[in-house]
Amino acid sequence: MKKILGSIFAIILSSVTLFAGVKASVDNDAVYSGDVVNYTISVDGKNPKFPDLNTIAGYGVRGVSTSQSVNIINGNYKSTISKTYSFAPTKSLTIPSYKVSVNGKEFSTNKIKINVVKLAASKSGGKFSISMEMDKNNVFVGEPIKLDVKFKYKLDAKADKINITEPKAEDFWVKKSDKPVKSINGDTVTQTYHYLIFPQKQGDFTINPIEADVGALKRRNSGGNFFNDPFFDAFDQTIQWRKYISNKLFIHVKPLPNNLEVYGSFDIKASVDKKEVKANKPVNLTIKINGIGNIDDVRKFNLDIDDVVVYSDEPKVRAGMNNGVYRGVFTQKVALIADKNFTIPALKFSYFDKNLKKVVTKETKPINIIVKGGTKSEVTPKLTTNTGNKIQSKPQVIKSVQKDEISTEKGYLYLFIGLLLGILISVGYFKFINREKTKKETPVIIKIKKSKNDKELFELLLPYGKSDDYIKNILEVLEENIYGTNKKKLDKREIIQHFLDLD
C-alpha cells in the first residue's frame, strides 16, 4: 500500500505546474523572553536553495526542519517546500530579508518584526492561568508549609500539550504529592498540585514564579495535503507554545531554639535482638524514630561505649504524604560486640514540638547486656602496629638456664661446651616449633573456612574491624553485599592469608 501511495505521489509531483513564490512567516510574532520562535520560509517551486542560517538577528538557530506539501488550487497542482528555523530571542527584533534561489532565479523574503514582551503573572478569568498559594508564610526552620500550584483552564480552551515547571527555592526541601486533584467550577477546570516545603535555615525567602507552557498544534500552511488524510497531516503540523506565569511567594523563617533542625511530633524507641550473648558475638540494636515533620533531617546516632566494638549502618528513612501530612520512620541498625557485660546507654532525641511550641527531649531506657564466657584474655587482641593494611606483632620468648655446680676448671670447660650445645639445640628446637606453629591453623582461620555466607563472615570479622584497616574494608564490602544492591565476591584465601601474615 505504501509503495502504491509513493508511486502516485511521485507521478503527481512530476506533473505539477511550477511557478515561483517565496514567503516568510513565524508561528508567533509576540512572545515572552526566551520563548522559541519558529521562522519558516516557504517556496512554491522545484529544487529551491534555502539560506544556510546559523543565527537570526544575532540569536543562534537551535534547530532546522524541512517539509513538503502538494496542494490543488483551481485544478492546478502546486508543490510547496518549507524550511523552518527555530530560535529563542530575549529582546524585540526584526528578522531581515534573506535570499532564496528557485529555478536559477533569486528571490527575497519579507522582513518580520518580533515583539518580545516582559513576563507577567497570568490573570484569572482567561482561557489559561497558573497561580501558587501557601497556608502560611511565617514559620520556624523545619516547619512544613503547604504549597498548592493551581492551573486553570476553560472547558472550551484547546491545549494539545501542557508543561508545568516545579516550584524551586534555595534552602528548602520540596516534597510533591503523588497525584494532582481536578475540580470543575462552572466552565473552569482547576488542576491542583500539592507540595510540602521545609525551610532549612532562617531568613527571608522568595519562591520565584513558575511557568506553564501550553502548546496547540498548528498547520505549517493553509493549503492542506493532497490526499486530505490525517496520516499526511501529521507531517504538516507544528506545536505553537504560549507561556503563562504564576505569582511570587514570600516566606519569613524563624530559627529554632538550641540550634535544632527537626520540627514536628515524634517518638523514639530502641530494641535489641537479644540481651544475653556469647563473648565476641554481636548484639544487634535497632533505633527507630517515627512521627510527623521533617524526619529526613534527623541525624545519625553515634554510640561510644567503653570496651565495646560499635559498627553502625547508615540510617534509612521511609517517608511520604498521608492525608496532607508528611510522616515517616527513621531506622538505624547498630552491631555491638564485647567480651564482658555492658550497658547500652539511654539515647536522647530533641526536637521542636509543633503542638507544644517548645523543645521536647525524648529518650530510651538503658539496656543491660549479659556476655557469657568472656574474659579479658579471651578478647581478640588489639593490633596496634599498622604497616599498610597488615598488622604485625612480635612473639615473646622466655628462656631459662639451669646452672650446675662445677668445682674444677675442666668442669667449667665442660659446662661451657654443654651450654653452647644446649643453646644450639634450643635454637633448632624453637625454629622447629615455630615452623610447626605456622602450619597450624588458628581458630579464626578455621571459622573463616567454615562460614557459609556473607552474614556469618561479617559477624566473625566484626571484632577485628576496629583496629585493622584491611578487615574494616572487608566489612564494608560484606555490609553492602548483605544490605545493599551491589554484590561483590570475596576471596576467603586472601582474608586467611592476612591472618597468617599477622601471626
PEBELDA-V686012 format. One record per run of one state. SS is the DSSP state (H for helix, E for strand, - for the rest). FROM is the first residue (numbers start at 1). LEN is the number of residues. If there is no record, write none. Layout:
ss = <SS;SS>
from = <FROM;FROM>
len = <LEN;LEN>
//
This chain:
ss = <-;H;-;E;-;E;-;E;-;E;-;E;-;E;-;E;-;E;-;E;-;E;-;E;-;E;-;E;-;E;-;E;-;E;-;E;-;E;-;E;-;E;-;E;-;E;-;H;E;-;E;-;H;-;E;-;E;-;E;-;H;-;E;-;E;-;E;-;E;-;E;-;E;-;E;-;H;-;E;-;E;-;H;-;H;-;H;-;H;-;H;->
from = <1;2;15;21;27;30;33;37;45;49;50;55;57;59;61;63;74;76;88;93;96;99;103;105;109;112;118;121;122;128;135;138;141;144;155;161;165;172;177;181;186;188;200;203;208;211;220;230;237;246;249;255;257;260;263;273;276;279;283;294;295;298;309;313;316;323;325;338;342;345;348;354;358;364;367;373;376;379;386;388;390;392;409;440;443;451;454;465;469;484;492;503>
len = <1;13;6;6;3;3;4;8;4;1;5;2;2;2;2;11;2;12;5;3;3;4;2;4;3;6;3;1;6;7;3;3;3;11;6;4;7;5;4;5;2;12;3;5;3;9;10;7;9;3;6;2;3;3;10;3;3;4;11;1;3;11;4;3;7;2;13;4;3;3;6;4;6;3;6;3;3;7;2;2;2;17;31;3;8;3;11;4;15;8;11;1>
//
